[in-house]
Amino acid sequence: MTRRLTTGACILLILMMAACTDSTNESGRKEKVIIFHAGSLSVPLKEMTEKYEEENPGINIQLEADGSVACARKITDLKKPCDIMASADFRVIDEMLIPDYTSWNIKFASNSMVIAFNDKSFGAGEITRDNWYNMLLDDEAIYGRSDPDSDPCGYRTVMTCKLAEKFYNKPGISDELVAKNRNMIRPKGVELLALLETNAVDYIFLYKSVSQQHNLKYIDLPDEINLSEPGMENLYQSVSVDILGKSPGEKMTLTGSTMVYGVTLLKDAPNREQAIDFLKFMLGGAGMSIIESNGQKLISPPETAKLDLLPEMLRSVCSEE
Protein backbone atom coordinates (compact mmCIF):
# COMPACT_ATOMS: atom_id res chain seq x y z
CA MET A 1 0.00 0.00 0.00
CA THR A 2 2.79 2.41 0.93
CA ARG A 3 4.65 1.57 -2.29
CA ARG A 4 1.53 2.30 -4.34
CA LEU A 5 1.09 5.67 -2.64
CA THR A 6 4.73 6.53 -3.21
CA THR A 7 4.52 5.57 -6.87
CA GLY A 8 1.32 7.59 -7.29
CA ALA A 9 2.91 10.60 -5.62
CA CYS A 10 5.90 10.42 -7.98
CA ILE A 11 3.64 10.27 -11.01
CA LEU A 12 1.66 13.24 -9.72
CA LEU A 13 4.89 15.19 -9.11
CA ILE A 14 6.13 14.47 -12.65
CA LEU A 15 2.82 15.63 -14.13
CA MET A 16 2.92 18.81 -12.05
CA MET A 17 6.50 19.53 -13.17
CA ALA A 18 5.54 19.02 -16.82
CA ALA A 19 2.61 21.39 -16.41
CA CYS A 20 4.89 24.00 -14.85
CA THR A 21 7.36 23.63 -17.73
CA ASP A 22 4.61 24.11 -20.32
CA SER A 23 3.35 27.16 -18.41
CA THR A 24 6.84 28.69 -18.30
CA ASN A 25 7.31 28.28 -22.06
CA GLU A 26 3.91 29.83 -22.74
CA SER A 27 4.68 32.71 -20.40
CA GLY A 28 8.02 33.27 -22.09
CA ARG A 29 6.33 33.65 -25.47
CA LYS A 30 3.88 36.18 -24.07
CA GLU A 31 6.67 38.28 -22.53
CA LYS A 32 8.65 38.72 -25.74
CA VAL A 33 8.56 42.31 -27.06
CA ILE A 34 9.58 42.95 -30.68
CA ILE A 35 10.97 46.39 -31.55
CA PHE A 36 11.71 47.57 -35.10
CA HIS A 37 13.95 50.62 -34.85
CA ALA A 38 16.17 53.06 -36.68
CA GLY A 39 19.81 52.01 -36.85
CA SER A 40 20.82 55.23 -35.12
CA LEU A 41 18.96 54.03 -32.00
CA SER A 42 20.87 50.74 -31.80
CA VAL A 43 23.31 51.76 -29.07
CA PRO A 44 20.86 53.50 -26.70
CA LEU A 45 18.18 50.82 -27.17
CA LYS A 46 20.67 48.03 -26.47
CA GLU A 47 21.73 49.78 -23.27
CA MET A 48 18.10 50.44 -22.37
CA THR A 49 17.10 46.84 -23.04
CA GLU A 50 19.86 45.46 -20.82
CA LYS A 51 18.75 47.69 -17.96
CA TYR A 52 15.05 46.91 -18.46
CA GLU A 53 15.57 43.15 -18.64
CA GLU A 54 17.69 43.32 -15.51
CA GLU A 55 14.80 44.96 -13.67
CA ASN A 56 12.20 42.70 -15.33
CA PRO A 57 13.52 39.10 -15.36
CA GLY A 58 11.81 36.87 -17.85
CA ILE A 59 10.94 39.61 -20.34
CA ASN A 60 12.77 39.28 -23.64
CA ILE A 61 13.19 42.46 -25.73
CA GLN A 62 14.01 41.64 -29.35
CA LEU A 63 15.62 44.51 -31.25
CA GLU A 64 15.64 44.64 -35.06
CA ALA A 65 17.50 47.58 -36.60
CA ASP A 66 16.99 48.92 -40.12
CA GLY A 67 16.38 52.15 -41.96
CA SER A 68 13.15 53.66 -40.60
CA VAL A 69 11.37 53.50 -43.95
CA ALA A 70 12.46 49.87 -44.33
CA CYS A 71 11.13 49.17 -40.80
CA ALA A 72 7.74 50.59 -41.76
CA ARG A 73 7.64 48.47 -44.92
CA LYS A 74 8.29 45.32 -42.89
CA ILE A 75 5.01 46.13 -41.14
CA THR A 76 2.95 47.34 -44.09
CA ASP A 77 4.27 45.08 -46.89
CA LEU A 78 5.77 42.02 -45.23
CA LYS A 79 3.25 41.93 -42.35
CA LYS A 80 5.98 40.97 -39.89
CA PRO A 81 4.88 40.86 -36.23
CA CYS A 82 6.00 43.92 -34.30
CA ASP A 83 5.09 45.57 -31.00
CA ILE A 84 6.98 48.88 -31.12
CA MET A 85 8.31 50.95 -34.03
CA ALA A 86 10.92 53.64 -33.25
CA SER A 87 11.73 55.90 -36.20
CA ALA A 88 14.50 58.42 -36.84
CA ASP A 89 11.83 60.55 -38.52
CA PHE A 90 8.42 60.78 -36.84
CA ARG A 91 6.88 61.48 -40.25
CA VAL A 92 7.56 57.90 -41.37
CA ILE A 93 5.05 56.78 -38.72
CA ASP A 94 2.61 59.53 -39.65
CA GLU A 95 2.78 58.88 -43.39
CA MET A 96 3.15 55.09 -43.52
CA LEU A 97 1.56 53.64 -40.37
CA ILE A 98 -1.24 56.01 -39.30
CA PRO A 99 -4.16 55.24 -39.37
CA ASP A 100 -4.07 51.61 -40.53
CA TYR A 101 -1.36 50.24 -38.24
CA THR A 102 -1.32 52.65 -35.31
CA SER A 103 -3.28 55.64 -34.03
CA TRP A 104 -0.63 57.81 -32.37
CA ASN A 105 2.99 58.90 -32.50
CA ILE A 106 5.26 60.20 -29.72
CA LYS A 107 8.12 62.62 -30.47
CA PHE A 108 11.01 62.06 -28.08
CA ALA A 109 14.42 63.16 -29.43
CA SER A 110 16.37 65.05 -32.09
CA ASN A 111 19.73 64.80 -33.85
CA SER A 112 22.05 66.59 -36.26
CA MET A 113 23.69 65.78 -39.61
CA VAL A 114 27.51 65.70 -39.62
CA ILE A 115 30.27 64.45 -41.92
CA ALA A 116 32.27 61.70 -40.22
CA PHE A 117 35.80 60.57 -41.08
CA ASN A 118 38.99 59.16 -39.53
CA ASP A 119 42.70 59.92 -39.46
CA LYS A 120 43.32 57.96 -42.67
CA SER A 121 40.66 59.81 -44.68
CA PHE A 122 41.87 61.77 -47.69
CA GLY A 123 42.29 65.40 -46.60
CA ALA A 124 41.54 64.58 -42.96
CA GLY A 125 43.77 67.42 -41.76
CA GLU A 126 42.28 69.97 -44.15
CA ILE A 127 38.51 69.48 -44.15
CA THR A 128 36.42 72.17 -42.39
CA ARG A 129 32.79 73.21 -42.18
CA ASP A 130 33.55 75.75 -44.92
CA ASN A 131 35.26 73.51 -47.50
CA TRP A 132 33.77 70.04 -46.91
CA TYR A 133 31.84 70.01 -50.20
CA ASN A 134 35.04 70.69 -52.17
CA MET A 135 36.79 67.91 -50.29
CA LEU A 136 34.03 65.38 -50.97
CA LEU A 137 33.95 66.35 -54.67
CA ASP A 138 37.72 65.87 -55.05
CA ASP A 139 38.48 63.01 -57.45
CA GLU A 140 40.68 61.33 -54.84
CA ALA A 141 38.00 61.35 -52.14
CA ILE A 142 35.30 58.70 -51.78
CA TYR A 143 32.25 59.27 -49.64
CA GLY A 144 29.32 57.11 -48.57
CA ARG A 145 25.68 57.77 -47.75
CA SER A 146 22.58 55.75 -47.02
CA ASP A 147 19.67 55.01 -49.34
CA PRO A 148 16.95 57.72 -49.33
CA ASP A 149 14.31 55.09 -50.13
CA SER A 150 15.14 53.10 -46.98
CA ASP A 151 16.63 55.44 -44.43
CA PRO A 152 15.88 58.98 -43.18
CA CYS A 153 19.63 59.56 -42.92
CA GLY A 154 19.72 58.99 -46.68
CA TYR A 155 17.08 61.52 -47.66
CA ARG A 156 18.38 63.94 -45.02
CA THR A 157 21.79 63.71 -46.69
CA VAL A 158 20.23 64.86 -49.97
CA MET A 159 18.38 67.65 -48.12
CA THR A 160 21.63 68.74 -46.48
CA CYS A 161 23.31 68.92 -49.89
CA LYS A 162 20.45 71.01 -51.29
CA LEU A 163 20.58 73.37 -48.31
CA ALA A 164 24.37 73.61 -48.66
CA GLU A 165 23.96 74.78 -52.26
CA LYS A 166 21.84 77.67 -50.99
CA PHE A 167 23.95 78.43 -47.91
CA TYR A 168 27.34 78.50 -49.67
CA ASN A 169 25.86 79.98 -52.88
CA LYS A 170 27.40 77.22 -54.98
CA PRO A 171 24.95 76.38 -57.79
CA GLY A 172 25.11 72.76 -58.91
CA ILE A 173 27.00 71.24 -55.96
CA SER A 174 23.94 69.37 -54.77
CA ASP A 175 23.55 67.46 -58.04
CA GLU A 176 27.30 66.81 -58.16
CA LEU A 177 27.35 65.42 -54.62
CA VAL A 178 24.30 63.23 -55.17
CA ALA A 179 25.76 61.85 -58.43
CA LYS A 180 29.18 61.01 -56.94
CA ASN A 181 30.15 57.59 -55.50
CA ARG A 182 26.68 56.07 -55.91
CA ASN A 183 28.25 52.63 -55.53
CA MET A 184 28.85 53.53 -51.87
CA ILE A 185 25.15 53.95 -51.02
CA ARG A 186 24.00 51.52 -48.31
CA PRO A 187 20.50 50.65 -46.97
CA LYS A 188 21.07 52.33 -43.61
CA GLY A 189 23.48 54.85 -42.14
CA VAL A 190 25.08 52.57 -39.57
CA GLU A 191 26.19 50.18 -42.36
CA LEU A 192 28.51 52.93 -43.56
CA LEU A 193 30.59 52.56 -40.40
CA ALA A 194 32.22 49.39 -41.72
CA LEU A 195 33.14 51.17 -44.97
CA LEU A 196 34.84 53.92 -43.01
CA GLU A 197 36.59 51.53 -40.61
CA THR A 198 38.07 49.55 -43.54
CA ASN A 199 38.99 52.78 -45.38
CA ALA A 200 36.74 51.87 -48.30
CA VAL A 201 35.45 55.45 -48.00
CA ASP A 202 36.99 58.62 -46.66
CA TYR A 203 33.82 60.36 -45.46
CA ILE A 204 30.23 59.47 -44.60
CA PHE A 205 27.13 61.54 -43.93
CA LEU A 206 25.99 60.44 -40.50
CA TYR A 207 24.05 61.50 -37.41
CA LYS A 208 26.05 63.28 -34.75
CA SER A 209 24.98 60.85 -32.02
CA VAL A 210 26.21 57.82 -34.01
CA SER A 211 29.53 59.56 -34.71
CA GLN A 212 30.00 60.20 -31.00
CA GLN A 213 28.99 56.67 -30.01
CA HIS A 214 31.67 55.23 -32.31
CA ASN A 215 34.35 57.81 -31.42
CA LEU A 216 34.63 59.14 -34.97
CA LYS A 217 36.03 62.46 -36.04
CA TYR A 218 33.34 64.63 -37.59
CA ILE A 219 32.61 68.05 -39.02
CA ASP A 220 29.79 69.95 -37.32
CA LEU A 221 27.82 71.53 -40.14
CA PRO A 222 26.19 74.99 -39.86
CA ASP A 223 22.68 75.03 -38.38
CA GLU A 224 21.40 76.32 -41.71
CA ILE A 225 22.05 72.91 -43.26
CA ASN A 226 22.32 70.32 -40.43
CA LEU A 227 18.53 69.96 -39.87
CA SER A 228 18.83 70.33 -36.10
CA GLU A 229 17.51 73.80 -35.32
CA PRO A 230 13.72 74.26 -34.89
CA GLY A 231 14.09 78.01 -35.42
CA MET A 232 15.18 77.34 -39.02
CA GLU A 233 12.20 75.17 -39.95
CA ASN A 234 11.11 77.54 -42.76
CA LEU A 235 14.57 77.32 -44.34
CA TYR A 236 14.63 73.52 -44.08
CA GLN A 237 11.20 73.36 -45.72
CA SER A 238 12.58 75.08 -48.81
CA VAL A 239 14.02 71.75 -50.02
CA SER A 240 12.41 68.36 -50.66
CA VAL A 241 13.26 64.80 -51.72
CA ASP A 242 11.16 62.17 -53.52
CA ILE A 243 11.33 58.64 -52.13
CA LEU A 244 9.43 55.43 -52.84
CA GLY A 245 5.84 55.60 -51.58
CA LYS A 246 3.54 53.08 -49.91
CA SER A 247 2.80 51.21 -53.13
CA PRO A 248 5.18 49.95 -55.88
CA GLY A 249 5.90 52.69 -58.40
CA GLU A 250 4.42 55.36 -56.15
CA LYS A 251 6.51 58.34 -55.03
CA MET A 252 6.27 60.26 -51.78
CA THR A 253 7.64 63.80 -51.48
CA LEU A 254 9.31 64.66 -48.17
CA THR A 255 9.97 68.30 -47.32
CA GLY A 256 13.00 69.28 -45.26
CA SER A 257 12.31 69.51 -41.55
CA THR A 258 14.01 69.62 -38.17
CA MET A 259 15.04 66.10 -37.14
CA VAL A 260 12.51 64.59 -34.75
CA TYR A 261 12.41 60.93 -33.70
CA GLY A 262 9.07 59.19 -33.16
CA VAL A 263 7.89 55.99 -31.50
CA THR A 264 4.59 54.12 -31.52
CA LEU A 265 2.83 50.93 -30.47
CA LEU A 266 1.27 48.88 -33.26
CA LYS A 267 -2.48 48.20 -33.12
CA ASP A 268 -1.94 44.45 -33.46
CA ALA A 269 1.08 44.32 -31.13
CA PRO A 270 1.50 40.65 -30.16
CA ASN A 271 2.50 41.54 -26.60
CA ARG A 272 0.71 44.80 -25.97
CA GLU A 273 0.90 45.09 -22.18
CA GLN A 274 4.61 44.30 -21.95
CA ALA A 275 5.32 46.67 -24.85
CA ILE A 276 3.47 49.51 -23.10
CA ASP A 277 5.49 48.88 -19.95
CA PHE A 278 8.74 49.06 -21.93
CA LEU A 279 7.61 52.29 -23.64
CA LYS A 280 6.92 53.82 -20.23
CA PHE A 281 10.47 52.91 -19.21
CA MET A 282 11.92 54.22 -22.50
CA LEU A 283 10.12 57.57 -22.31
CA GLY A 284 10.57 58.00 -18.56
CA GLY A 285 13.57 59.36 -16.69
CA ALA A 286 15.83 56.30 -16.91
CA GLY A 287 15.27 55.68 -20.62
CA MET A 288 15.54 59.32 -21.66
CA SER A 289 18.75 59.67 -19.66
CA ILE A 290 20.26 56.81 -21.68
CA ILE A 291 19.21 58.47 -24.96
CA GLU A 292 20.74 61.79 -23.88
CA SER A 293 23.99 60.18 -22.69
CA ASN A 294 24.35 58.68 -26.18
CA GLY A 295 24.42 62.05 -27.90
CA GLN A 296 20.84 62.97 -28.75
CA LYS A 297 18.88 66.04 -27.74
CA LEU A 298 15.73 65.21 -25.84
CA ILE A 299 12.19 66.40 -26.35
CA SER A 300 11.30 66.54 -22.68
CA PRO A 301 8.68 65.60 -21.86
CA PRO A 302 7.98 63.59 -25.02
CA GLU A 303 5.17 65.10 -27.10
CA THR A 304 2.19 63.73 -28.96
CA ALA A 305 -0.62 65.28 -30.95
CA LYS A 306 -3.09 62.72 -29.57
CA LEU A 307 -2.55 62.41 -25.83
CA ASP A 308 -6.07 61.08 -25.28
CA LEU A 309 -5.36 58.10 -27.56
CA LEU A 310 -2.31 56.95 -25.62
CA PRO A 311 -2.55 54.01 -23.22
CA GLU A 312 -3.16 55.39 -19.74
CA MET A 313 0.29 54.25 -18.53
CA LEU A 314 2.00 56.51 -21.09
CA ARG A 315 0.01 59.69 -20.47
CA SER A 316 1.94 60.41 -17.28
CA VAL A 317 5.29 60.60 -19.16
CA CYS A 318 4.07 62.56 -22.22
CA SER A 319 2.54 65.96 -22.97
CA GLU A 320 0.21 67.29 -25.67
CA GLU A 321 1.85 69.23 -28.50
Number of C-alpha atoms within 10 A of each C-alpha: 6 7 8 9 10 11 12 12 12 12 12 12 12 12 12 12 12 12 11 12 12 12 11 13 10 11 13 13 14 16 19 18 24 20 21 26 25 28 24 26 21 17 17 22 23 14 14 22 21 13 15 20 14 11 10 11 9 14 20 19 21 14 15 15 19 24 29 28 27 22 27 27 19 16 18 16 11 10 10 12 17 24 23 25 24 28 30 27 25 22 21 22 28 16 14 18 23 16 12 10 18 18 17 23 27 28 28 25 24 23 23 25 26 26 27 26 27 19 12 14 19 20 19 16 10 9 19 17 13 11 11 17 20 14 20 24 16 12 9 10 16 21 27 29 30 28 22 23 21 23 28 26 30 24 23 31 28 25 26 24 23 25 24 21 18 19 12 12 10 11 12 12 19 19 13 13 19 14 10 15 16 15 10 17 18 20 19 27 27 25 16 23 21 11 18 21 14 10 17 15 23 25 29 27 25 28 24 23 25 25 23 15 14 10 11 18 16 24 18 15 20 16 15 18 26 26 29 22 18 15 11 15 16 12 17 25 16 14 18 18 18 14 18 15 16 17 11 7 7 10 14 14 11 18 15 24 23 22 24 23 25 25 25 25 24 23 17 12 19 19 19 19 16 19 23 22 13 22 19 20 19 22 23 18 13 14 21 24 16 18 23 15 12 18 19 24 18 18 17 16 18 21 20 21 13 14 19 11 13 19 13 11 13 19 17 13 18 22 17 13 11
